[in-house]
């Protein structure tokens, strides 16, 4: 499944697994991916978070509050399994890549998928912090189109 994901996208997913394990959550949730994206953000996504003064600590605190009932006493050797919501988020990222005619799932597709995920707390957390989701989505769509052109250039 992950053969269509870029190294940066895979690193974000791995970071989400790491965060779920550190928080002792039963499953890797979309909120863990939001945290991973903020931790690993560079370039335009980083500028977006800085513009709205959103830090890793702020998001981590919000996620811990929202997922406090998801805790487990089980010790995971590697990482907790993906929740169904997380799997749907990954599928949505793959669909976004297909729609943008990109051969690969970029970390920007993951970020867009998180922003569009109405089932998770991610959009609510960001809205509560004053983050303009629609503006961010427009910027990310443009960034994906630009990267797609670079990836397809011989």
N, C-alpha and C positions, 0 to 999 in steps of 0.2 A: 504494500500500500504506500509506503513512504518513498518509493523510488521516484515519484513525481514531485517530491518536496525538495526545495533547495537546502543547502547546508544550514543557512540562517534560520529557515523555518523549522528544521529538525532540532536545531539548538534551542529554539523557543519552546518547542514541545517538551524537550528534555528538561528544560528549566521549570516548566509547569509541573512536571512529575516531581522534581526535586522540592518545589515549594509545597506541594500536597503532602509529601512525605514529612517535611519539616513541621508542617502544621498538624500532623497526625490525623489527616482527613482520610475517610474511607475510600474515596475515589478522587481522581483528577477531574476537576470541574472547570467550566469555562472561566470562572473567576481566577483560577490559578494561571490560566493562559494570559489573562489581562495583566496580572502581576509580572509574569515572565516577559511579556512584551515591553513593559515599562523598564524592567531591569536591563533588558538587552537592547533597548531602543538606541538608535543612531539616526543621524540625519534629520529628515523632516519629522518622523514620529517623535523624536527627542525634542525638537523645537516646539511641536504641538503641546507636549506635556509641560515643557518649561513655560510656554506662553500662558497656560492656565494654572501655573504654579502647583502642579501635581507631582508629588514625590513618591518614591518607592514606599517610604514609611507610611505615608497617608493612605495609599491604596492597600497596603498590607493590613493596616489597622481596620479599614473598612471591610475587607474580605474576611478577616478573622471574626469580626462581629457578625457578618452575614452567615458564615459557615460554622458557627460555634456548635450547632447541633449535629454536624457531620463528623464529629471526632470519633476516633476508634482507639481501642487499646491494643489492637493488633500491630505487631511490628512487621513492617514490610522489608524483605531482604533487598529488593531492588526499588520498586516504586508501586504505589497503589494503582489499581487498574483504572482505565478510562471509564467515566460515567457515560451513559447513553447520550446525555446532553453534549458532552465533550466530543464523542464520536460524530454526532450530528453537526457540530461546529466544524470539525475537520472535513466532513463531506461538503458542507457549505463552502468552505475555502476552496476545495477542489472544483466545485461548480463555478465559483467566481473566476477561477483561473481559466476554466474552459470557455466561459462567456467572454473573457477578455482576450481569447485566442492565445493565451500563454501556455507554453508546453509544461511549465513548472509552477508549483504552488510556492509563492513568495511569502516572506514574513508579512508583507503588506496585505496579502489575501487573508492571512490569519487575523490580522488586526481588523480588517473590514468585517470579517465574519463575527468577531467579538462585538463590534459596534452594532451589527444588525441582529444580534441574538436577543430576541425579546423574552425568551424563557429564563435567561440568567439574570443575575443582579448587576451585571457589567454596565449596561446602559444607565441604570438607576444610580449606581455609584458615581459614574462619570458626570451625569446630570447634576447630582447633588453637589459635586465639586465645581460646577460652573463650566464644565467642558462642553464645547459646541460640537455635538456629534455629527450633525449634518455638514458643517463646514469641514470637519476632519474627513468624513467620507468622500466629499468632493475632492479634497486635496489628495487623498490616497488613491482614488480612481485615476486621477491624472498621473500620479507617480507610477502606478502600475502600467499605464499605457506607455509612458516614457521608457520604463525598464523593459517592456515587451519589445519595443523597437530595438533596444540595445542587444537583447538576447537573440533576436532573429537576424541581426546584421552578420554577414559572413566574415 
